[in-house]
Amino acid sequence: MSVDLDKWHPTYVYLAFWLQDKIKREGLEGIHYMEHARDWAERNADDETADAISKELRRL
């Protein structure tokens, strides 16, 4: 697949290649979804457990 780089402004072409090189050299920082999920679970585990137990008891 070829791309016509002439149709893009030279600044955009430069920045695209600069970003590509930066990512190649330094990689990308992770998004940390699992860390946020674990933190949320640790903060809310007691309330979530109590709510689940209360819901089941109301069914009785």
VOROTOR-302887 format. One record per atom (N, C-alpha, C, O): residue number from 1; residue in three letters; chain; atom name; x, z, y. Coordinates in steps of 0.05 Angstrom, whole numbers. Layout:
BEGIN
SITE  nr rest kette atom      x      z      y
SITE NUM  Ala     A   CA      X      Z      Y
...
***
This chain:
BEGIN
SITE  nr rest kette atom      x      z      y
SITE   1  Met     A    N     17      0    -24
SITE   1  Met     A   CA      0      0      0
SITE   1  Met     A    C     18      0     25
SITE   1  Met     A    O     35     17     28
SITE   2  Ser     A    N     14    -19     42
SITE   2  Ser     A   CA     29    -20     67
SITE   2  Ser     A    C     12    -12     90
SITE   2  Ser     A    O    -12    -16     91
SITE   3  Val     A    N     25      0    110
SITE   3  Val     A   CA     11      8    134
SITE   3  Val     A    C     24     -5    158
SITE   3  Val     A    O     49     -6    160
SITE   4  Asp     A    N      8    -16    175
SITE   4  Asp     A   CA     18    -29    200
SITE   4  Asp     A    C     23     -7    221
SITE   4  Asp     A    O      5      1    235
SITE   5  Leu     A    N     48      1    223
SITE   5  Leu     A   CA     55     23    242
SITE   5  Leu     A    C     54     13    270
SITE   5  Leu     A    O     53     29    289
SITE   6  Asp     A    N     55    -13    275
SITE   6  Asp     A   CA     54    -24    302
SITE   6  Asp     A    C     28    -19    316
SITE   6  Asp     A    O     26    -20    341
SITE   7  Lys     A    N      7    -14    301
SITE   7  Lys     A   CA    -19    -10    314
SITE   7  Lys     A    C    -22     18    325
SITE   7  Lys     A    O    -41     24    339
SITE   8  Trp     A    N     -3     36    318
SITE   8  Trp     A   CA     -4     64    327
SITE   8  Trp     A    C     15     68    350
SITE   8  Trp     A    O     36     54    352
SITE   9  His     A    N      9     86    368
SITE   9  His     A   CA     26     93    390
SITE   9  His     A    C     52    104    379
SITE   9  His     A    O     51    119    360
SITE  10  Pro     A    N     75     97    390
SITE  10  Pro     A   CA    101    106    379
SITE  10  Pro     A    C    103    137    378
SITE  10  Pro     A    O    116    147    360
SITE  11  Thr     A    N     90    151    395
SITE  11  Thr     A   CA     91    180    394
SITE  11  Thr     A    C     78    190    369
SITE  11  Thr     A    O     89    209    356
SITE  12  Tyr     A    N     55    178    361
SITE  12  Tyr     A   CA     42    187    337
SITE  12  Tyr     A    C     58    181    312
SITE  12  Tyr     A    O     60    197    294
SITE  13  Val     A    N     71    158    312
SITE  13  Val     A   CA     88    150    290
SITE  13  Val     A    C    112    170    287
SITE  13  Val     A    O    118    179    266
SITE  14  Tyr     A    N    124    176    310
SITE  14  Tyr     A   CA    147    195    310
SITE  14  Tyr     A    C    138    222    300
SITE  14  Tyr     A    O    151    234    282
SITE  15  Leu     A    N    115    232    310
SITE  15  Leu     A   CA    106    258    302
SITE  15  Leu     A    C     98    259    272
SITE  15  Leu     A    O    102    279    259
SITE  16  Ala     A    N     86    238    262
SITE  16  Ala     A   CA     79    237    234
SITE  16  Ala     A    C    103    239    216
SITE  16  Ala     A    O    104    254    196
SITE  17  Phe     A    N    124    224    223
SITE  17  Phe     A   CA    149    225    207
SITE  17  Phe     A    C    163    251    210
SITE  17  Phe     A    O    175    262    192
SITE  18  Trp     A    N    163    262    235
SITE  18  Trp     A   CA    175    288    239
SITE  18  Trp     A    C    161    309    222
SITE  18  Trp     A    O    175    326    210
SITE  19  Leu     A    N    135    309    222
SITE  19  Leu     A   CA    120    329    206
SITE  19  Leu     A    C    125    326    177
SITE  19  Leu     A    O    129    345    162
SITE  20  Gln     A    N    126    301    167
SITE  20  Gln     A   CA    132    296    139
SITE  20  Gln     A    C    159    307    132
SITE  20  Gln     A    O    162    320    111
SITE  21  Asp     A    N    179    303    149
SITE  21  Asp     A   CA    206    313    144
SITE  21  Asp     A    C    206    344    144
SITE  21  Asp     A    O    219    356    127
SITE  22  Lys     A    N    192    356    163
SITE  22  Lys     A   CA    192    385    165
SITE  22  Lys     A    C    179    397    140
SITE  22  Lys     A    O    190    417    130
SITE  23  Ile     A    N    158    386    131
SITE  23  Ile     A   CA    144    396    107
SITE  23  Ile     A    C    163    393     82
SITE  23  Ile     A    O    165    410     65
SITE  24  Lys     A    N    177    370     81
SITE  24  Lys     A   CA    196    365     59
SITE  24  Lys     A    C    218    386     59
SITE  24  Lys     A    O    225    396     38
SITE  25  Arg     A    N    229    392     83
SITE  25  Arg     A   CA    251    411     85
SITE  25  Arg     A    C    242    440     81
SITE  25  Arg     A    O    256    456     67
SITE  26  Glu     A    N    220    448     94
SITE  26  Glu     A   CA    212    476     95
SITE  26  Glu     A    C    189    483     77
SITE  26  Glu     A    O    184    507     72
SITE  27  Gly     A    N    174    463     67
SITE  27  Gly     A   CA    151    469     51
SITE  27  Gly     A    C    128    478     69
SITE  27  Gly     A    O    130    479     93
SITE  28  Leu     A    N    106    486     56
SITE  28  Leu     A   CA     83    496     70
SITE  28  Leu     A    C     78    525     63
SITE  28  Leu     A    O     82    533     39
SITE  29  Glu     A    N     71    541     82
SITE  29  Glu     A   CA     64    569     76
SITE  29  Glu     A    C     37    569     62
SITE  29  Glu     A    O     19    554     69
SITE  30  Gly     A    N     35    586     42
SITE  30  Gly     A   CA     10    588     27
SITE  30  Gly     A    C    -13    598     44
SITE  30  Gly     A    O     -8    609     65
SITE  31  Ile     A    N    -36    593     34
SITE  31  Ile     A   CA    -60    601     50
SITE  31  Ile     A    C    -68    630     45
SITE  31  Ile     A    O    -82    642     61
SITE  32  His     A    N    -60    641     22
SITE  32  His     A   CA    -65    669     16
SITE  32  His     A    C    -94    676     11
SITE  32  His     A    O   -102    698     17
SITE  33  Tyr     A    N   -109    658     -1
SITE  33  Tyr     A   CA   -137    664     -7
SITE  33  Tyr     A    C   -139    688    -26
SITE  33  Tyr     A    O   -156    706    -23
SITE  34  Met     A    N   -122    688    -46
SITE  34  Met     A   CA   -123    709    -67
SITE  34  Met     A    C   -116    736    -54
SITE  34  Met     A    O   -128    756    -61
SITE  35  Glu     A    N    -97    737    -36
SITE  35  Glu     A   CA    -90    762    -23
SITE  35  Glu     A    C   -113    772     -7
SITE  35  Glu     A    O   -119    796     -7
SITE  36  His     A    N   -127    755      8
SITE  36  His     A   CA   -150    763     23
SITE  36  His     A    C   -173    773      5
SITE  36  His     A    O   -187    792     11
SITE  37  Ala     A    N   -177    759    -17
SITE  37  Ala     A   CA   -198    767    -36
SITE  37  Ala     A    C   -192    794    -49
SITE  37  Ala     A    O   -210    811    -51
SITE  38  Arg     A    N   -167    798    -56
SITE  38  Arg     A   CA   -159    824    -67
SITE  38  Arg     A    C   -163    847    -47
SITE  38  Arg     A    O   -173    868    -53
SITE  39  Asp     A    N   -155    842    -22
SITE  39  Asp     A   CA   -158    862     -1
SITE  39  Asp     A    C   -187    869      3
SITE  39  Asp     A    O   -195    892      6
SITE  40  Trp     A    N   -204    848      4
SITE  40  Trp     A   CA   -233    852      7
SITE  40  Trp     A    C   -244    868    -16
SITE  40  Trp     A    O   -260    887    -12
SITE  41  Ala     A    N   -236    861    -40
SITE  41  Ala     A   CA   -246    875    -64
SITE  41  Ala     A    C   -238    905    -64
SITE  41  Ala     A    O   -254    922    -71
SITE  42  Glu     A    N   -213    910    -56
SITE  42  Glu     A   CA   -204    938    -55
SITE  42  Glu     A    C   -219    953    -33
SITE  42  Glu     A    O   -225    977    -38
SITE  43  Arg     A    N   -225    941    -11
SITE  43  Arg     A   CA   -240    955     10
SITE  43  Arg     A    C   -269    959      3
SITE  43  Arg     A    O   -281    979     12
SITE  44  Asn     A    N   -281    941    -12
SITE  44  Asn     A   CA   -310    941    -17
SITE  44  Asn     A    C   -318    948    -45
SITE  44  Asn     A    O   -342    948    -51
SITE  45  Ala     A    N   -299    954    -63
SITE  45  Ala     A   CA   -306    959    -91
SITE  45  Ala     A    C   -326    981    -95
SITE  45  Ala     A    O   -344    978   -110
SITE  46  Asp     A    N   -322   1003    -81
SITE  46  Asp     A   CA   -340   1026    -85
SITE  46  Asp     A    C   -369   1019    -76
SITE  46  Asp     A    O   -388   1026    -90
SITE  47  Asp     A    N   -372   1006    -53
SITE  47  Asp     A   CA   -399    999    -44
SITE  47  Asp     A    C   -411    978    -62
SITE  47  Asp     A    O   -435    980    -68
SITE  48  Glu     A    N   -396    958    -71
SITE  48  Glu     A   CA   -407    937    -88
SITE  48  Glu     A    C   -416    949   -115
SITE  48  Glu     A    O   -437    942   -126
SITE  49  Thr     A    N   -399    967   -126
SITE  49  Thr     A   CA   -406    980   -151
SITE  49  Thr     A    C   -431    997   -148
SITE  49  Thr     A    O   -449    996   -165
SITE  50  Ala     A    N   -433   1013   -127
SITE  50  Ala     A   CA   -456   1030   -122
SITE  50  Ala     A    C   -481   1013   -118
SITE  50  Ala     A    O   -502   1020   -129
SITE  51  Asp     A    N   -479    991   -104
SITE  51  Asp     A   CA   -502    973   -101
SITE  51  Asp     A    C   -511    961   -127
SITE  51  Asp     A    O   -535    959   -133
SITE  52  Ala     A    N   -492    953   -144
SITE  52  Ala     A   CA   -499    941   -170
SITE  52  Ala     A    C   -513    962   -188
SITE  52  Ala     A    O   -532    956   -202
SITE  53  Ile     A    N   -503    987   -188
SITE  53  Ile     A   CA   -515   1008   -204
SITE  53  Ile     A    C   -543   1014   -194
SITE  53  Ile     A    O   -561   1017   -209
SITE  54  Ser     A    N   -546   1016   -167
SITE  54  Ser     A   CA   -572   1022   -156
SITE  54  Ser     A    C   -592   1000   -163
SITE  54  Ser     A    O   -615   1006   -169
SITE  55  Lys     A    N   -584    975   -162
SITE  55  Lys     A   CA   -601    953   -168
SITE  55  Lys     A    C   -611    955   -197
SITE  55  Lys     A    O   -634    950   -203
SITE  56  Glu     A    N   -593    961   -215
SITE  56  Glu     A   CA   -600    964   -243
SITE  56  Glu     A    C   -619    987   -248
SITE  56  Glu     A    O   -637    986   -264
SITE  57  Leu     A    N   -614   1009   -234
SITE  57  Leu     A   CA   -631   1033   -237
SITE  57  Leu     A    C   -659   1028   -226
SITE  57  Leu     A    O   -678   1039   -237
SITE  58  Arg     A    N   -662   1012   -205
SITE  58  Arg     A   CA   -688   1005   -195
SITE  58  Arg     A    C   -705    989   -215
SITE  58  Arg     A    O   -729    990   -214
SITE  59  Arg     A    N   -691    975   -232
SITE  59  Arg     A   CA   -705    959   -252
SITE  59  Arg     A    C   -718    976   -273
SITE  59  Arg     A    O   -737    968   -287
SITE  60  Leu     A    N   -709   1000   -277
SITE  60  Leu     A   CA   -719   1018   -298
SITE  60  Leu     A    C   -746   1029   -292
SITE  60  Leu     A    O   -758   1044   -307
***
